Amino acid sequence: MKILVVNAGSSSLKYQLFDMTTGAVLAKGICEKIGIAEGSGSITYKPANGNKYEKETPIPDHNAALSLVLELLTDKEVGVVADISEIEAVGHRFAHGGKIKESKILDDETLAYIESIVPINPLHGPPALKGVAACKALMPNVPQVGVFDSSFYGNMPEESYVYAIPYEWTEKYSIRRYGFHGTSHRYVSQEAAKLVGKPLSELKMITCHLGSGSSVTAIKNGVAIDTSMGFTPQGGLPMGTRCGPIDPAIVTYMIGQGLSAAEVDNALNKKSGLIGVSGVSSDARDVWAAADQGNHRAKLAMDLIVHYTKQLIGSYAAEMNGVDVIVFTAGLGENDARVRNLVMTNMEYFGIKINEELNLNAPRGQVLDLTAEGSKVKVFVIPTDEELMIAKDTEALATK
């Protein structure tokens, strides 16, 4: 079975085509600058059996983007399938599923519900729906499946997702902790259980998805019971440009200082985190370089990420009455050995010990077992593969 995975953004469309017989990626790429300006746009296409292809071309909308993708996938010279009919299902990534607790076939009822929650998902919802509409228009008889980052948290206990706000806000406006990055946390938790050699249902696990967007999740017996991101992807941890945990009174205070609500929202989403504190960059590599040259604010920015990650690990270990496995994944989690080392030091109380030499010298992009001798907790680095997780869910639903 060949499955196309689509991740549509406001001006981009990422895609991967999987052969589910082997789990291999046949081709992947991205369309960018969709609908930005007349004449602009670009597509990148990389077949597994060929060279990378890049082209600047006008891409007025998501339908045009998908048309380009399908043309390349079936091209006589660089294509990987003979005909579009070989693509038997399409999986779509959705950041937000609201109250949806599992991946779903995107029928009219499900799409209507996703449309209805756009007010609480204004950034990610509309472009994802455009991606679905484009696929339905060009592949009308192919099953379309939605995989929702937030659905992994659909079974959290009430005390984990209800905010201590007027309860009518929770009921009337659907304000609650939804959680995000769930597809990544779900994937690495399953892979970690395989490495340990125990069923996921028997493990207490803390997964750390650290990147330009970051979240930490507590997984007990295979169920996510708490997570750091909340009503939006802004909470929990300082990130590349997002503020993470703050006193909510800061918002009203800054409005009182003359900023509009939109200006405060923009500052907390796009001018905070690493770039806000360091003043250098939202890229941790640049921030570390500045810190190494004596820039105090740059070092402080990285210290904040470490501080809040450690804090979450400690609180989740307390919540679960222990932890068996800790996993690092995503851009920072997979590639920044210094962040991993700082997070994992001074954890003797929890019985955590890592092999610091292996951590600092191991090659990137590989599964790593960083557990040192005598450690009571397993510590892994596991590269995430959200697209494969989406493809697996899509295959399961499309073949029912």
C-alpha positions in Angstrom: 0.0 0.0 0.0 1.3 3.4 -1.0 0.3 6.3 1.3 0.9 10.0 0.8 1.4 12.1 4.0 0.6 15.8 3.7 1.4 18.5 6.2 -0.1 21.8 5.0 0.9 25.1 6.4 -0.4 28.6 5.6 2.2 29.0 2.8 3.7 25.6 2.6 2.9 21.9 1.9 5.3 19.2 3.1 4.8 15.7 1.7 6.1 12.2 1.9 5.1 9.1 -0.1 5.4 5.8 1.8 5.5 2.2 0.6 3.9 0.6 3.6 5.1 -2.9 2.6 8.6 -1.9 3.8 7.9 1.4 5.5 10.3 3.1 3.0 9.9 6.7 1.9 9.7 6.7 -1.9 9.8 10.5 -2.2 9.5 13.6 -0.1 9.7 17.3 -0.4 8.1 20.7 0.2 6.2 23.4 -1.6 6.9 26.8 -0.3 5.7 30.4 -0.7 2.2 29.2 -1.7 0.1 32.2 -2.5 2.6 34.7 -1.1 3.0 36.9 -4.2 2.4 36.7 -7.9 5.1 34.7 -9.6 6.7 33.4 -6.4 6.8 29.8 -5.2 9.1 26.8 -5.1 9.0 23.1 -4.9 11.6 20.6 -3.6 11.3 16.9 -4.6 13.6 14.1 -3.5 12.9 10.6 -4.8 14.6 7.8 -2.8 16.2 6.5 -6.0 17.4 9.8 -7.5 18.7 13.3 -7.2 17.1 16.2 -5.4 15.0 18.4 -7.7 14.3 22.0 -7.0 12.3 24.5 -9.1 11.0 28.1 -8.7 7.5 28.3 -10.0 4.3 30.2 -9.3 2.1 28.3 -6.7 -1.1 30.4 -6.3 -2.8 28.0 -3.9 -2.7 24.5 -2.2 -4.5 22.9 -5.2 -1.7 24.1 -7.4 0.9 22.8 -4.9 -0.6 19.4 -4.8 -0.9 19.2 -8.6 2.9 19.9 -8.8 3.6 17.1 -6.3 1.4 14.6 -8.1 3.0 15.5 -11.4 6.5 14.8 -10.0 5.5 11.6 -8.3 4.2 10.3 -11.6 6.8 11.8 -13.9 8.3 9.4 -16.4 11.9 10.4 -15.6 11.9 11.2 -11.8 8.6 9.7 -10.6 8.2 6.8 -8.2 4.7 5.6 -9.2 3.3 5.0 -12.7 -0.1 6.5 -11.9 -1.9 8.5 -9.2 -4.1 5.5 -8.7 -1.2 3.7 -7.0 -1.7 6.2 -4.1 -4.3 4.3 -2.0 -4.8 6.8 0.9 -3.7 10.2 2.1 -2.8 11.0 5.7 -3.1 14.6 6.9 -1.4 16.1 9.9 -3.6 18.3 12.1 -2.1 20.1 15.1 -5.4 20.5 16.8 -8.3 18.0 16.9 -10.2 19.6 19.8 -12.1 16.8 21.5 -11.2 14.2 19.0 -9.3 11.4 20.7 -8.1 9.3 17.8 -7.1 9.5 14.2 -10.2 9.6 11.9 -11.4 9.2 8.3 -12.1 12.7 7.2 -15.8 12.4 6.4 -18.1 15.4 6.2 -19.0 15.2 9.9 -15.4 15.2 11.1 -14.4 18.0 8.7 -17.4 20.1 9.9 -16.2 19.7 13.5 -12.6 20.7 12.6 -14.1 23.8 10.9 -16.0 24.6 14.0 -12.9 24.7 16.2 -10.9 27.0 13.9 -11.5 29.9 16.5 -9.3 28.0 19.0 -6.9 26.9 16.2 -6.6 29.9 13.9 -3.0 29.4 12.8 -2.9 25.7 12.0 -6.5 24.7 11.2 -7.3 26.6 8.0 -4.2 25.6 6.0 -4.6 21.9 7.1 -8.2 22.1 5.8 -7.0 23.5 2.5 -4.7 20.6 2.2 -7.6 18.2 2.6 -9.7 20.1 0.1 -6.9 20.0 -2.4 -6.5 16.2 -2.0 -10.2 15.6 -2.3 -10.4 17.7 -5.4 -7.5 15.9 -7.2 -8.0 12.4 -5.7 -11.8 12.3 -5.0 -12.0 8.5 -4.5 -9.0 8.1 -2.2 -9.6 7.8 1.6 -8.4 10.9 3.5 -7.3 10.4 7.1 -6.7 13.0 9.8 -4.1 12.4 12.4 -4.3 14.9 15.3 -1.3 16.0 17.5 -3.7 16.8 20.3 -5.6 13.5 20.2 -2.8 11.7 22.2 -3.9 13.7 25.2 -7.6 13.0 24.9 -7.6 10.7 27.9 -5.7 12.8 30.3 -7.4 13.1 33.8 -9.5 16.2 34.4 -6.9 17.6 36.9 -4.4 17.6 34.1 -6.4 19.4 31.5 -8.9 21.7 33.4 -7.6 25.2 34.2 -8.5 26.8 37.5 -10.5 29.5 35.7 -14.3 30.2 35.8 -15.7 26.9 34.9 -18.1 28.4 32.4 -15.1 29.5 30.3 -14.1 25.8 30.1 -17.7 24.8 29.0 -18.6 27.8 26.8 -15.3 28.5 25.1 -13.6 25.1 25.2 -10.6 26.5 27.2 -8.6 23.5 28.5 -5.2 22.0 28.1 -5.1 20.2 24.7 -1.4 19.4 24.3 0.5 19.2 21.0 3.4 17.2 19.5 1.3 14.2 20.4 2.2 12.3 17.2 5.9 12.6 18.0 5.5 11.7 21.7 3.4 8.7 20.7 6.0 7.5 18.1 9.0 7.8 20.4 7.3 6.2 23.4 6.4 3.1 21.2 10.0 2.9 20.0 11.4 3.3 23.5 9.2 0.4 24.8 10.7 -1.8 22.0 14.2 -0.8 23.2 13.4 -1.7 26.8 11.8 -4.9 25.8 8.6 -4.3 27.8 5.0 -3.5 26.8 4.3 0.2 26.8 1.4 -0.6 29.1 3.9 -1.5 31.9 6.1 1.6 31.7 6.3 5.1 33.2 7.9 7.3 30.6 8.8 11.0 30.2 9.3 12.1 26.6 11.1 15.4 25.8 10.4 16.8 22.4 12.8 19.7 22.4 13.2 21.9 19.3 12.1 25.3 17.9 8.8 24.2 19.5 9.2 22.1 22.7 7.0 20.0 24.9 7.4 17.4 27.6 4.9 14.6 28.2 4.2 12.1 31.0 3.1 8.7 29.7 1.9 6.1 32.2 1.0 2.6 31.1 0.8 3.9 27.5 -1.5 6.8 28.2 -0.5 10.4 28.2 -1.5 11.7 31.6 0.0 15.2 31.5 1.9 17.5 29.0 3.5 20.9 29.1 1.7 22.6 26.2 -1.7 23.8 27.0 -4.6 25.6 25.3 -2.1 26.7 22.6 1.4 25.4 21.7 2.8 28.4 23.6 3.0 27.1 27.1 5.3 24.8 29.2 8.8 25.6 28.0 10.7 28.6 26.5 11.2 27.8 22.8 12.8 29.4 19.8 10.4 32.4 19.8 7.7 31.4 22.3 7.7 32.5 25.9 6.7 29.3 27.7 5.4 29.6 31.3 4.6 33.2 32.4 2.3 34.8 35.0 -0.9 35.6 33.0 -1.0 39.0 34.7 2.0 40.0 32.5 -0.4 40.2 29.6 -2.8 42.6 31.2 0.1 44.6 32.7 1.7 45.1 29.2 -1.7 46.1 27.7 -1.9 48.7 30.5 1.5 49.9 29.4 0.1 50.8 26.0 0.5 47.6 23.9 -2.5 46.2 22.1 -3.6 42.6 22.7 -2.3 41.7 19.3 1.1 43.3 20.0 1.4 41.4 23.2 0.4 38.1 21.5 2.9 38.7 18.8 5.7 39.5 21.3 5.0 36.3 23.3 4.7 34.1 20.2 7.4 35.5 18.0 9.8 37.7 20.0 10.3 35.7 23.2 12.0 32.4 24.1 15.6 32.1 22.9 15.5 35.2 20.7 13.8 37.3 23.3 16.2 36.5 26.1 19.4 36.2 24.2 18.8 38.9 21.6 20.9 36.8 19.3 18.8 34.2 17.5 16.0 31.7 17.8 18.5 29.0 16.7 20.1 27.3 19.7 23.3 26.8 17.7 23.8 30.5 17.3 22.8 31.1 20.9 25.3 28.6 22.2 28.1 30.2 20.0 27.3 33.6 21.6 27.2 32.0 25.1 30.7 30.5 24.5 32.0 33.9 23.7 30.8 35.3 27.0 27.4 36.6 26.1 25.5 36.4 29.5 22.0 36.7 28.0 22.7 33.9 25.5 23.8 31.6 28.3 20.8 32.6 30.3 18.5 31.8 27.4 19.9 28.2 27.2 19.8 27.9 31.1 16.1 28.7 31.0 15.4 25.8 28.6 17.4 23.4 30.8 15.8 24.7 34.0 12.2 24.3 32.8 12.9 20.9 31.2 14.4 19.6 34.5 11.4 21.0 36.4 8.9 19.2 34.2 10.8 15.9 34.5 10.8 16.2 38.3 7.1 17.1 38.5 6.0 14.3 36.1 8.1 11.8 38.0 6.3 12.9 41.2 2.9 12.7 39.4 3.6 9.1 38.2 5.3 8.0 41.4 8.5 7.3 39.5 9.9 7.0 36.0 11.3 4.1 34.0 12.3 5.8 30.8 13.3 9.3 29.6 13.4 10.0 25.9 14.9 13.0 24.1 13.7 13.8 20.5 13.3 16.6 17.9 15.9 19.2 16.9 17.5 20.0 20.2 16.7 16.7 21.9 18.3 14.7 19.1 21.2 16.9 18.2 22.2 19.1 21.2 24.3 16.9 23.5 25.0 19.9 25.8 21.3 20.4 26.5 20.8 16.7 27.2 23.8 16.6 29.5 22.7 19.7 31.5 19.2 18.4 31.8 20.3 15.0 33.0 23.0 16.1 35.5 22.2 16.5 39.2 19.4 13.9 38.9 20.9 11.4 41.4 17.9 11.6 43.6 15.9 9.9 40.8 18.6 7.4 40.2 19.4 8.8 36.8 22.9 8.4 35.4 24.0 8.9 31.8 27.1 8.0 29.9 28.4 11.5 29.4 31.2 10.5 27.0 28.8 8.7 24.7 26.3 11.6 25.0 28.8 14.2 23.9 30.6 12.1 21.2 27.9 9.9 19.6 26.9 10.6 16.0 23.7 12.5 15.3 20.6 11.1 13.8 20.8 7.7 15.5 19.0 5.9 18.3 21.2 6.2 21.4 21.1 4.4 24.7 22.7 6.9 27.1 22.0 4.9 30.2 25.1 4.6 32.4 25.8 1.5 34.5 23.9 1.6 37.8 21.2 4.0 36.5 17.7 3.1 37.7 16.2 5.0 34.7 16.7 4.2 31.0 17.7 7.3 28.9 17.3 7.2 25.2 17.7 9.6 22.2 15.2 8.5 19.5 14.8 10.5 16.3 11.2 11.2 15.8 9.2 10.2 12.7 5.8 11.8 12.8 5.2 11.2 9.1 5.6 7.4 9.5 3.2 7.5 12.5 0.7 9.3 10.3 1.2 6.8 7.5 0.6 3.9 9.9 -2.6 5.4 11.3 -3.7 6.1 7.8 -3.1 2.5 6.6 -5.0 1.1 9.6 -8.1 3.2 9.0 -8.0 3.0 5.2 -7.9 -0.8 5.3 -10.7 -1.3 7.8 
